[in-house]
Amino acid sequence: MDRSSTCVTWSWSTATAKGSVKAVDHVSFTLERGEFLGIVGESGCGKSTLLFGIAQLLSAPAGVTGGQVLFQGRDLVPMTEKQIRPIRWAGLSVVMQSAMNALNPVKTIGAQYRDVLRAHSFDLDIPARSREVLELVGVDPVHLSSYPHQLSGGMRQRAMIAMALLLTPT
């Protein structure tokens, strides 16, 4: 595996009154630079849990209990929030199926894109980049001023895909 690959091998569990419960176990895959991966499966099989674990977005008491997520030669699992924050969006992005739950309902699409770009010190033309990614996914940039509830489900999903592409993740 070269430094541009991402390799995931880990387990996830959460503590309960009756002990630890494994939700995802023995997952392993390698993704090369420029490749995309779609995770499919039946409801409740752990797709979202897997992706939230990779991006270190699991809420306590849930957590990654073993393995590693190698991204550009670095293991994401032991990283603190401060260490992994610059990697999210800029290096890796996750697009969840339920875009309405992923988007902030009280902010326009453009405001949410601006927040992502500013959080990562994007120093180019933010409105131009926002328009560019929306056009890339087939949504008219006029919708940068729309709120999530004003978009159809498919448009919200494409708005989330565009958000994932804002920083051109590797």
Order of alpha helices (4+ residues) and beta strands (2+ residues): beta-beta-alpha-beta-beta-alpha-alpha-alpha-alpha-alpha
